[in-house]
């Protein structure tokens, strides 16, 4: 009886220690707006630094006019949403890889991929990676990059964009102080 009690206590203690060890510190965010009317917010991206040094992004989109569809999301080179999102220029690709699906053999560090929106236009995705950081001037730095929501589905093969359609949403990744 005492052994089982101690074992249960040890397991509970380990679980608490593990939970406490996985700290998340919010380090950056972006508010996504329609490119046609930047007063209309369509989503948010929140970035967290994990205790192991990786960055986690939680992206949420609420875009009723795109309900029951997929939208492609990519990080772009510049954090300027002007000219219907065109001022963000091309996909952010610091490693000079081909465009592709996140986690495949080759993909841009900003190839987030397709997000399925439900009947109300709501969708989420979470990405955790060591391909990003928030250091000024670093090759992997995401601060000041644009996030583009495209009106179509990324085919993951067409170079260099995935044939993802028009830029319908945009936001800029900013550090959280």
N, C-alpha and C positions, 0 to 999 in steps of 0.2 A: 504494500500500500504506500509506504513512504517513498519507495523507488519510483512508482508511477507519479506521485505528487511532484517529486524533484524533476523527473523527466518532463512533465507538463510545464513546470515552472521554467525549466531551461529552454524549452521550445518557445514559450511565450516571450521570454526575455530576448531570445535570438530574433524573433519576429519584430519586436519593438526596436531592437538595435538596428536591424536591416532597414526598417521603415525610416528611422531617423537618419540613417547613413545616406539615403537617396535624396539629398536636398536639391531643391530647384530654386534658383535665383533668377527672377525676371530681369532680363538685360536689354530687351529691345521690343518694339512693337510697330505695327503699321495699321492704319485705318484705310480700308479699301473703299473707294467711291466709284460711281459710274463715270465713265469717260465722257458720256454725252451730257451729264449734269453732275458736276463734282459736289453739289450740295446733297446728293443722295448717297448715303452710306450703304454699302452692300456687304461689308464684312470686316473682319479683323484678323491680324496675325500677331501672335504673342510668342516671344522667344525667351527661352530659359536656359541658363547654364547649369548643367548637371554636375554632381560631385566628381564624376569621372572625366570632366573637361569637355564632354560632348555638348552640343547645342540641340535643344528640342524646340520645334515650332508647332504650335497648335493654331491651325487655320480654320476659320469658320466663315461661311458665306451664307447670306440671306438675300436672295435675288429672285423675287417672285416672278418676274417676267421670263426667267429661265427655268421655271419649275419643270420637273420630270425630264431633265436633260443632264448631259455631262458638260462641264466646262474645264478647259485646260488652264493650269496655273504655272507660271514661270517667274523666276527672278530675272530682271533685266539689268543691263549695265549701269544705267543712270537713274537717279531718284528725282526725275522731273516728269510729272504726269501731264504736262502741257501737250497741246496739239493732239487731243484724243488718245493720249498715252504714247504717241510716236516719239516723244522726246526721251523716252527711256532707252531708245535705240534697241540693239539686239539682245539676245539671251546672254546672261552672265555666264561665262565659260572660262574661268581662270586656268583650268587644266588643259584647255585646247583639245577636248575630246569631241567625238561626234555626238549629235543630239540622240537621246534615247530615253528609255524608261528608267526611272529611279531604281537603282540597285542592280541594273543589268551590267553587262561587260563594259560598256562605254555610255556615259551620259554627262550632260553639263551639270555642274554643281547647283544650278538653279532649275533643273528639270523636275519640278514638283510632280507634274502629271495631271491626270484627269480626276475630277471630283464629281461624284454622282449627287445631283440635287434632287430632293424629294418633291412631292406634290405641292409643297409650299415654297420651294426654291431654297431649302436649307440643306447644307452639306458641310461636313467637317473632314479634316485630315490632320494627322499628327506625324511628323517626321523627326527622327533623331539621327544625328550624324556628327562625325568629326571633320567633315568637309567645310564647315563654317566656323567663323569666330567673329569677335567684335573689336579686334585690334586695329587701330588706325593704320592705314597704309599697307596692311598685310594682304597677301594674295587671296586668302580665304575670307577676308573681311566682308560682312554683309551690310554694315551700316551705310546708309545712303544709296542702297540699291533700290530699284523699283520692283514692285510685285505687279504683274499683269495677269488679269483674268481675261481669258480669250472666250469668244463666243462659240467656239467649236470644240471638237474632241481632238486631242493630240493622237496622231497615228504612230508616234514613236519611231518612225523611220525616215520621213521626209527631212532632208537636211537644208538648213540648220534649224528649222522651226517646228517641225512636226505637223505642218499644215493645220494649225490650231484655230484659224479664223481670226476675225477682227478683235481688236483690243476694246473690251467693253467695261473693264474695271481696272483701277490702278491705285496703288498706295506706295508710300516710301517708308523703308525700314529706318527707324530712328532709335537711338539708344535711350534707355531708361536710366535716369540718374537716381 
